[in-house]
């Protein structure tokens, strides 16, 4: 009797919501506990995508918009939209 091995998974996809108040620590934790483990396989092609969404019930202040836009430009954001 020949037993077939289950095929190895070929991809991992995951998403998580992070509170803004703990973002720095949680992003470091994700890098250490997930990304570094995935990267242990030299054949792994890893893509990390960060999405940020902020809403303001009374509208964003005029001082926040230019600072965030400039920082997003400097950090290489592909998408940055104010509505």
Secondary structure, 3 states (H helix, E strand, C coil): CCCCCCCCCCCCCCCCCCCHHHHHHHHHHHHHHHHHHHCCCCCCCCCCCCCCCCCCCCCCCHHHHHHHHHHHHHCCCCCCCCC
